[in-house]
Amino acid sequence: MEVIDRKENSVLNRVEISWQWRHVGAPTPTRNEIVAAVIKLEPGATKDRVLVKSVNTRFGQPLTTGAAFIYANREDLEKEPKYILERHAQLSESTDTVAEEDAPAEPPAEADDAEAAEIAGGEE
């Protein structure tokens, strides 16, 4: 990740960074990866105070650009719109549920197989 622009916004008590990430041969970085990279680049940043505002990947190019805000405290972060806060709440929940998704799924019941056969047209 490369920081293109860094601006301190004292009115909103945050640091605003614009960044770009070249990911040749790799998929678009996830929000978790972006937050981790911002934490490494910005001294004093923690996961609960970093907000990824935008992410934009160009079609056919291994280049992603975006913006992130690093707040001085959690109270200032809470002033962001609710949908942004919900997006980041889902981000932290998704890291908690990864272990649950790796658990083996239960095999489908026989009733589900019969119902699937009926929907598919059954036996002819």
Secondary structure as UniProt FT lines:
FT   STRAND          2..9
FT   TURN            10..13
FT   STRAND          14..22
FT   TURN            24..25
FT   HELIX           31..41
FT   TURN            43..44
FT   HELIX           47..49
FT   STRAND          50..57
FT   TURN            59..60
FT   STRAND          63..71
FT   HELIX           74..77
FT   TURN            78..79
FT   HELIX           82..101
FT   HELIX           110..120
//
